Amino acid sequence: MAIETTTRGTAQINPVVECGGAQIRAHYRHLATVIAIRGRIDSTNVDQLSEHARRFVLAKEPLVLDLSGVTSFAAAGIWLLCVLDGDCRAAGVEWTLIESASVHELLGDFDEDAMFPTSRSVEQALHARADGNDQRRQLLLPLFQKSA
């Protein structure tokens, strides 16, 4: 596993981890942690990718798994999604999957057991998260208003 980083001074900016034909990078956004995987996901690299992705499942921090750049998605990749789904459930973390065409095609071949929360893009997933936050605030607002 090779790590490629861009540095500015002594701080690392957006490290990219190479995992046998796939690149994985995580970055924190205001509304969620975004894990982006590019390239191919297959039986040779799924364990490395899973191990790396699982490090970013943080309690109460929403997660977006961006697979829009995945060019080849083997059945072994479903294990990555199942493991991440289980970790997120255990930690009480909401997560969203962004599918590429190859991911969508393979998941479409499975029954409802392989259903994961999806969105069309990272931007749409973050926008939905912001809308959900606004709705929760609106529900709580009456509790903070003074009664006459």
C-alpha positions as YAML, in Angstrom:
chain: A
units: angstrom
residues:
- id: 1
  name: MET
  ca: [0.00, 0.00, 0.00]
- id: 2
  name: ALA
  ca: [1.59, 3.26, -1.09]
- id: 3
  name: ILE
  ca: [0.57, 6.65, 0.26]
- id: 4
  name: GLU
  ca: [0.75, 9.65, -1.99]
- id: 5
  name: THR
  ca: [0.34, 13.01, -0.30]
- id: 6
  name: THR
  ca: [0.44, 16.63, -1.20]
- id: 7
  name: THR
  ca: [2.02, 18.75, 1.48]
- id: 8
  name: ARG
  ca: [1.87, 22.42, 2.23]
- id: 9
  name: GLY
  ca: [4.50, 23.22, 4.84]
- id: 10
  name: THR
  ca: [4.38, 20.36, 7.33]
- id: 11
  name: ALA
  ca: [0.64, 19.55, 7.05]
- id: 12
  name: GLN
  ca: [-0.66, 16.81, 4.77]
- id: 13
  name: ILE
  ca: [-3.48, 17.78, 2.43]
- id: 14
  name: ASN
  ca: [-5.90, 15.10, 1.11]
- id: 15
  name: PRO
  ca: [-3.77, 11.95, 1.33]
- id: 16
  name: VAL
  ca: [-4.51, 9.40, -1.38]
- id: 17
  name: VAL
  ca: [-3.94, 5.74, -0.57]
- id: 18
  name: GLU
  ca: [-3.23, 3.33, -3.43]
- id: 19
  name: CYS
  ca: [-4.81, -0.12, -2.95]
- id: 20
  name: GLY
  ca: [-4.03, -2.43, -5.86]
- id: 21
  name: GLY
  ca: [-5.80, -0.65, -8.70]
- id: 22
  name: ALA
  ca: [-7.97, 1.65, -6.60]
- id: 23
  name: GLN
  ca: [-7.30, 4.96, -4.90]
- id: 24
  name: ILE
  ca: [-9.06, 5.95, -1.70]
- id: 25
  name: ARG
  ca: [-9.18, 9.39, -0.15]
- id: 26
  name: ALA
  ca: [-11.20, 10.73, 2.75]
- id: 27
  name: HIS
  ca: [-11.95, 14.34, 3.49]
- id: 28
  name: TYR
  ca: [-14.11, 16.05, 6.02]
- id: 29
  name: ARG
  ca: [-16.91, 18.33, 4.94]
- id: 30
  name: HIS
  ca: [-19.11, 20.40, 7.21]
- id: 31
  name: LEU
  ca: [-22.01, 17.94, 7.00]
- id: 32
  name: ALA
  ca: [-20.25, 14.57, 6.57]
- id: 33
  name: THR
  ca: [-17.02, 12.69, 6.05]
- id: 34
  name: VAL
  ca: [-16.65, 11.84, 2.35]
- id: 35
  name: ILE
  ca: [-14.69, 8.72, 1.39]
- id: 36
  name: ALA
  ca: [-13.98, 8.65, -2.35]
- id: 37
  name: ILE
  ca: [-12.79, 5.50, -4.09]
- id: 38
  name: ARG
  ca: [-11.63, 5.55, -7.72]
- id: 39
  name: GLY
  ca: [-10.51, 2.72, -10.01]
- id: 40
  name: ARG
  ca: [-11.44, -0.93, -9.65]
- id: 41
  name: ILE
  ca: [-12.73, -2.82, -6.62]
- id: 42
  name: ASP
  ca: [-12.17, -6.58, -6.67]
- id: 43
  name: SER
  ca: [-11.08, -9.49, -4.48]
- id: 44
  name: THR
  ca: [-7.43, -8.39, -4.59]
- id: 45
  name: ASN
  ca: [-7.99, -5.01, -2.95]
- id: 46
  name: VAL
  ca: [-11.33, -5.14, -1.13]
- id: 47
  name: ASP
  ca: [-9.75, -6.02, 2.23]
- id: 48
  name: GLN
  ca: [-7.33, -3.07, 2.07]
- id: 49
  name: LEU
  ca: [-10.09, -0.70, 0.97]
- id: 50
  name: SER
  ca: [-12.42, -1.93, 3.73]
- id: 51
  name: GLU
  ca: [-9.76, -1.59, 6.39]
- id: 52
  name: HIS
  ca: [-8.96, 1.95, 5.31]
- id: 53
  name: ALA
  ca: [-12.60, 3.05, 4.94]
- id: 54
  name: ARG
  ca: [-13.61, 1.67, 8.33]
- id: 55
  name: ARG
  ca: [-11.22, 4.05, 10.07]
- id: 56
  name: PHE
  ca: [-13.49, 6.93, 9.11]
- id: 57
  name: VAL
  ca: [-16.67, 5.59, 10.74]
- id: 58
  name: LEU
  ca: [-16.83, 8.01, 13.65]
- id: 59
  name: ALA
  ca: [-19.66, 8.12, 16.16]
- id: 60
  name: LYS
  ca: [-22.35, 10.63, 15.21]
- id: 61
  name: GLU
  ca: [-20.40, 11.82, 12.12]
- id: 62
  name: PRO
  ca: [-22.40, 11.13, 8.91]
- id: 63
  name: LEU
  ca: [-20.54, 9.39, 6.10]
- id: 64
  name: VAL
  ca: [-20.75, 9.55, 2.31]
- id: 65
  name: LEU
  ca: [-19.09, 6.72, 0.36]
- id: 66
  name: ASP
  ca: [-18.43, 8.08, -3.12]
- id: 67
  name: LEU
  ca: [-17.94, 5.23, -5.59]
- id: 68
  name: SER
  ca: [-18.80, 7.37, -8.62]
- id: 69
  name: GLY
  ca: [-15.23, 6.96, -9.88]
- id: 70
  name: VAL
  ca: [-15.24, 3.15, -9.65]
- id: 71
  name: THR
  ca: [-14.69, 1.73, -13.13]
- id: 72
  name: SER
  ca: [-14.96, -1.98, -12.25]
- id: 73
  name: PHE
  ca: [-16.89, -3.41, -9.31]
- id: 74
  name: ALA
  ca: [-16.64, -7.15, -8.63]
- id: 75
  name: ALA
  ca: [-19.01, -9.07, -6.37]
- id: 76
  name: ALA
  ca: [-16.33, -8.97, -3.66]
- id: 77
  name: GLY
  ca: [-17.01, -5.23, -3.40]
- id: 78
  name: ILE
  ca: [-20.38, -5.94, -1.82]
- id: 79
  name: TRP
  ca: [-18.47, -7.16, 1.22]
- id: 80
  name: LEU
  ca: [-17.01, -3.64, 1.56]
- id: 81
  name: LEU
  ca: [-20.51, -2.17, 1.53]
- id: 82
  name: CYS
  ca: [-21.87, -4.71, 4.02]
- id: 83
  name: VAL
  ca: [-18.98, -4.18, 6.43]
- id: 84
  name: LEU
  ca: [-19.30, -0.40, 6.23]
- id: 85
  name: ASP
  ca: [-23.07, -0.64, 6.68]
- id: 86
  name: GLY
  ca: [-22.63, -2.82, 9.78]
- id: 87
  name: ASP
  ca: [-20.01, -0.50, 11.27]
- id: 88
  name: CYS
  ca: [-22.20, 2.55, 10.66]
- id: 89
  name: ARG
  ca: [-25.23, 0.87, 12.24]
- id: 90
  name: ALA
  ca: [-23.19, -0.16, 15.28]
- id: 91
  name: ALA
  ca: [-21.84, 3.38, 15.71]
- id: 92
  name: GLY
  ca: [-25.22, 5.04, 15.08]
- id: 93
  name: VAL
  ca: [-23.87, 6.75, 11.95]
- id: 94
  name: GLU
  ca: [-26.02, 7.63, 8.96]
- id: 95
  name: TRP
  ca: [-24.32, 6.95, 5.64]
- id: 96
  name: THR
  ca: [-25.01, 7.35, 1.94]
- id: 97
  name: LEU
  ca: [-23.62, 5.51, -1.08]
- id: 98
  name: ILE
  ca: [-22.88, 7.25, -4.38]
- id: 99
  name: GLU
  ca: [-22.85, 4.59, -7.11]
- id: 100
  name: SER
  ca: [-20.99, 4.46, -10.40]
- id: 101
  name: ALA
  ca: [-22.62, 2.66, -13.34]
- id: 102
  name: SER
  ca: [-20.66, -0.54, -12.60]
- id: 103
  name: VAL
  ca: [-21.65, -0.49, -8.92]
- id: 104
  name: HIS
  ca: [-25.30, 0.17, -9.80]
- id: 105
  name: GLU
  ca: [-25.30, -2.65, -12.34]
- id: 106
  name: LEU
  ca: [-23.92, -5.22, -9.91]
- id: 107
  name: LEU
  ca: [-26.14, -4.17, -7.00]
- id: 108
  name: GLY
  ca: [-29.16, -4.37, -9.32]
- id: 109
  name: ASP
  ca: [-28.46, -8.08, -9.76]
- id: 110
  name: PHE
  ca: [-28.95, -8.75, -6.03]
- id: 111
  name: ASP
  ca: [-32.16, -8.84, -4.03]
- id: 112
  name: GLU
  ca: [-33.21, -6.41, -1.33]
- id: 113
  name: ASP
  ca: [-30.52, -7.72, 1.03]
- id: 114
  name: ALA
  ca: [-28.03, -5.59, -0.92]
- id: 115
  name: MET
  ca: [-30.02, -2.36, -0.55]
- id: 116
  name: PHE
  ca: [-28.03, 0.58, 0.77]
- id: 117
  name: PRO
  ca: [-28.95, 4.25, 1.24]
- id: 118
  name: THR
  ca: [-28.01, 5.95, -2.03]
- id: 119
  name: SER
  ca: [-27.86, 9.36, -3.62]
- id: 120
  name: ARG
  ca: [-26.98, 10.52, -7.14]
- id: 121
  name: SER
  ca: [-24.00, 12.67, -6.13]
- id: 122
  name: VAL
  ca: [-21.99, 13.86, -3.16]
- id: 123
  name: GLU
  ca: [-23.55, 17.29, -3.54]
- id: 124
  name: GLN
  ca: [-27.07, 15.83, -3.48]
- id: 125
  name: ALA
  ca: [-26.23, 13.71, -0.40]
- id: 126
  name: LEU
  ca: [-24.85, 16.75, 1.45]
- id: 127
  name: HIS
  ca: [-27.84, 18.84, 0.39]
- id: 128
  name: ALA
  ca: [-30.23, 16.18, 1.73]
- id: 129
  name: ARG
  ca: [-28.26, 16.13, 4.99]
- id: 130
  name: ALA
  ca: [-28.57, 19.93, 5.26]
- id: 131
  name: ASP
  ca: [-32.32, 19.72, 4.59]
- id: 132
  name: GLY
  ca: [-32.66, 17.11, 7.32]
- id: 133
  name: ASN
  ca: [-30.78, 19.34, 9.75]
- id: 134
  name: ASP
  ca: [-33.10, 22.26, 8.88]
- id: 135
  name: GLN
  ca: [-36.18, 20.10, 9.48]
- id: 136
  name: ARG
  ca: [-34.87, 18.98, 12.87]
- id: 137
  name: ARG
  ca: [-34.21, 22.60, 13.83]
- id: 138
  name: GLN
  ca: [-37.76, 23.58, 12.83]
- id: 139
  name: LEU
  ca: [-39.17, 20.80, 15.00]
- id: 140
  name: LEU
  ca: [-37.10, 21.95, 17.99]
- id: 141
  name: LEU
  ca: [-37.77, 25.67, 17.57]
- id: 142
  name: PRO
  ca: [-41.15, 25.67, 19.39]
- id: 143
  name: LEU
  ca: [-39.47, 24.17, 22.43]
- id: 144
  name: PHE
  ca: [-37.25, 27.25, 22.77]
- id: 145
  name: GLN
  ca: [-39.90, 29.92, 22.26]
- id: 146
  name: LYS
  ca: [-41.19, 31.69, 25.34]
- id: 147
  name: SER
  ca: [-44.85, 31.32, 26.18]
- id: 148
  name: ALA
  ca: [-46.79, 34.42, 27.21]
...
